Amino acid sequence: MRSFHVRHHRTALTAAVLGALTAASFHSVQAAAADREMPVYTLDDVVVTASRTEQSVKEAPASVEIVTREDIDRLGAETLAQALALTVGLDVTENGMVGNQAALRGMSTNQTLILIDGRRIRTEDTSQTANYYELQRINMDDVERIEIVRGSVSSLYGSEALGGVINIIRKHPEKKQVGVSADWTSRQKDGGVSVDFGKTGKWAWRTSFKVSDIRERGAETASNQYGRKYYFNLDGRMDIAQRKHLDFFFDYMNEDLDQKSEAVTQTGGNYRSNPGTVDYNHKRYSTGLRYAGEDRRGAYEMQVYYTLFDKKQETHLRSNGILSDFDDMVFRSYIADGKRNWNVGADHKLTFGGEYRKEEYESTRIDVGGGHIVTRNGISKTESKADLDYAALYLQDEWRANKRLYIVPSVRWDHNNKFGNKVTAQLGTTYRISDRSRVKMNVGSAYRAPTASELYMHWDHVPAVARIRSWLVPTQVHIDGNPNLKPEKAVNFDLSFEAEGKRSSGKITYFHNKVDDLINLNTISRTIMSSTPPPPHPIAIRNIGHYENVDKATLQGIEFEGRQRLGDQFTLRSTYTYLDAKNDMTGDRLTGRARHKLSLQLIYDDFKHGWSGVLWNDWMSDYYYAEGRGNAAVKKNTSATVLNLVINKKINDHLSAYFGVNNLLNEENTTLYYDGRIWRGGINMTF
């Protein structure tokens, strides 16, 4: 009973503060209109992701948000997920597989396009794994800022951008400097070194290295992976001529992780469950060149880059180390793209661009026909190779129709060797009501092409165990792809009003997304093969899954952000998202989404004495989820409130430190993967 009263009190307090902040923000905006002499709270940051050209946040029609380096440092963010924790309309909660969601406006994580300096990342490609690990794979010491675009951007970026785009802008060589960082949490510790060599002649170089050591936790779960991760980056720039340069990059990642699990051995037709360890080794290499310049007509750039992602998984018996299962996956991407801007008179800026992308996937988990046999320790599997080719052209016009109206139409043609041609279009407008307020509107179409795994997967997976009465018995999971899948399609609309006052700002947005031909992994059968307990015994449960275009969905809601300065050092900020996400075929809500998300943030900045910090809560209400699989799944709701704190101290120009506590009140919720308080801290030094 006490737990109910505590949570009810937290909810009431949260709602009261949100109401007060909302009223204060918009009251201040209105009051500022009568006080033209006071300094105005401005939104002058420049964003490049929304239109592939430089736009001010205030002017860009798209719903955009920038996480600055100052924001990252204030949060003491060791991962991209932590850096994005306070953003609007973005869900970065843990997913239970050593990763985080990156879901915008209720769309699935694989419907968000993640970029690094405008480049695509080659990563896992199933609906259960796409993008889930990427928020833990970015060296935050390299990040200058992060740009988030909410809403479909397929007319500029093509497939995967149904929900939006997250573009990570990295630091580039500037001046000679050495940086050293050390971070620790209750779960892991990190150490990194970066060296900026500055400019020598025409060349400037910057390099960084980071290692993460993840601790083993007690429970044997899919999220309890432990081991080490290594990251190395090298960036170079050569000045070719005035306003012309050539950029070079090389990135390397190595993840060497273990997980306690059950190893299933087979003798004839019988399987037996034994304690085992799953070894994961993931290596990724990426390199490329970019040529960019500017002339009197506008800017231009061309780039080529290549990525190899090698993912290996082996399961060994803990008793003797014998191999009991394995899988090999190799992803390759070859990409070339370019764009050109033309300033046409004083009122138009045209952007024309194109892209060619070739993706290869060679794996023991797919069946494309043919292939070759791979054998280890008497275990044989067939390895197949899938090829997907993409080509695209796009055109955009930034048109200043008059002093108040800014219109940005865009259209893109995509060709895929599997699905043929697809045309998407977008129209964005910004109408300036006054210097301090404006209305924005966007409407557009988007799509996501099925991945190689969704098309061709053919995978027997036997590491799992299930409980029948008092016995743990092996469970086989078989997943089939579907070469007849159609691309997912979406139509997006949003309408915003935003304003700034002398000490405040506010923005409210209504969004509506209609999605057709959603690709789902459906459990088409679940068979209990045997309930005989004494081992060895045959497979007890066999689940068969199949990718299908089965659903139509509507996702709509409201986003709110309010900010109020409280004196010279404190700022109060709130973000709130209401989401109504339904399956149009069944009328049921989409699982894995909260109806209400609220964050209240008290931000402190004392630049004179070098102190900064933030105290914030994450309140998630009416989170709808499925417990179980297939027809046996039971739909449930849960809610949680988590309080977090980070304090930073700039000791001098070369040394800073931070200390923080995630989940300060020790909230536990297994569904949302809140498993108690996490202490963390770190130091940063420059020479």
C-alpha positions, 0 to 999 in steps of 0.5 A: 500500500505504501508503494501506491501512495509514493507513486501517486504522490510522485505523479501528482507532483510531476503533473503540478510542476509541468502545469506550472512550467507550461503556464510560466513559459507561455506567460513569459513569451506573451509578456515579452511581446510587450517588452521589446527592450529586453534581451530575447531567448534565441534559437540561433543554432545552425542545423545541417541534417534537416535539409542537407544545407545550413539552416537556423533551428528557428527557420528550419521547417522540420522538428529539429533539436541539437544536443551541444557539446556543452549539453553532453559535458553537463550530463557527463554522458559516456554513451550516446544514449545518455547524451540523448536522455533529455531530448523530445520525442525520442525513446532511448530506454534499454531493450534488454539486449545490451542496447538501447532503443532509438525510437522517434515519435513511437516508430520502431528503432529500425525506422530511425536512420543513424548517421555519423557526419552524414554517413550511414552506419553498417550494423545488425539488420533484423527488426530486433537488433537494428540500431539497438547497439549503436547508442553504446558504440560511439566514443563520446570524446569525439562528438561535437554535437548531435542533430535530431530530426523528428518526422520522416526525411525519406525525401532526402535520405531514402530508406529507414528515415520513417521516424527521423534521423539522428546525425552525430557530428564529430570533432575535426582537427583544429589545434594541437591538444592532448585529451585524457578521459576516465569514467566509471559506473557501477556497471563499467569503466572507460578510459580514452586518449585523444590527440589533435595534431593541429595543422602542419602545412596543408594537413591537419590530423586528429586521432582517438582511442577508447577502451570500455570494460563492462562488469559481469552482473549476477543474473544470467540474462540476455542483457548481462554481457560483459567484457571489453570494447575498443574504439579507434578513430583517425580523421584528417583534412587537407586544404587543396585550395581556398574554400576546397578541402579533402577529408579522410577518416578511418574508424575501428571497433572491436567488441569482445564480450561474453554472456552466461547462458545455456548451451544445448548439445545434440546426440542423435535427435536428442538435446540436452541443456548444459551451463554454457558461455556465449562468446561475441566478437564484433569487429567493424572497419570503416574508411573513406574520403570526402571532397568539399568546396564552395564557389560563387554559385554555392557549395558542393561535396562528394564522398566515397566510403566502405564499411566491413562489419564482422560479427561472430558468435560461439557457444561453449560448454562451461564444463569443458569448453567444447563448442556447441553452436556458432554463427558467422555474419559479415556485412559490407557496404560500398557507398558513393554520394554527392550533392550540389547547391545553387543559389538561384537569385535572392529567393531560391537555393536548389540542392541536387544530389545522388547516392549509390549504395551496395550492401552485401551480407554473408551469413550462416543465418540466411539462405539465398540458395547456393552457398557453401558449408562451414564446419566447426567441431563437427557442427556444419552450417550453410553460409549464403550471400545476399546482395542489395543495390540502391541508387537515388537522386533527389532535388530540394528547393529552399524558397523564401516566398516573402519576408514571412513565408519560407517553403521547402519542397523536396522529392527523391527517386530511389531504385532497389534491385529487389523492389524497383522504383520508389518516389517520396516527397516532402513539403515543409513551411515556416511562417513567421508571425513575429520575430519571436514566434512562428508556425511550422508545418511538414507533410511527406511520404517515407518508406523502409526497404526490407533488409537482407535478414528480413528477406532471407533469414533461415536460422535454427537457434537452440540456446534457449531453455523453457520451463515445463512444470519443474524442469528446464528443457531446451527450446528451438527457435526457427526464423524464416525470412520472406523474399516476397516482403514489400517495403514499409510505407508511411505518410507523415504530418506535423504542425508546430507553434514555437515562441521565445521570450526574454527569459523563456521559450516554448514549443508545441507540436501535433504529429500524425503518422500513417504506416502501411505494410509494417514488417513484423516477426510473427510466431506462426506456430508453437509446438510442445514436442515433449514433456519428458523430463529426464535428460537427454530428451528431445526438443521440448518446445519449437517456436517458428517465426516468419517475417510478414507484411501484416499491419497498418498503424496510426501513430499520433500525439503531442510534443511539448517543450518549455524552458524558463530561466530562473535568474542567471544560473538556473534554468527549468526545462520540461519535455512531454510527449503524449503518444496514441499508437494503434494497430489499425487492423486490430484496434489494439495499442502497439506494444513497447510504447508509453502513452505519456513521457515527461521529463522535468529538468533543473539545469545549473550553470555557474560559469564564473566558478566552474560549476554546472549540473542537472537534476531531472526525472524521467516519468513514463506512464501507461507503458504497454507491453506483451508478456510472452510470445505469439497467441499466448502473450498477455498485454499489460501496462506499467509505469515508472519514475526515475530521478537522476543527478549529475554535478560537474566542476571545471577545476581549471582550463585543463581539468574537469570532473563530474559525479552522478547518480542514475536512478537516485531513488533506486526504482526497480522495474524489470519490464523497463530494465530499471534495476536499481541505482547506478553511481558514476563519475569521471575526469577529463584532462587536456594538455 
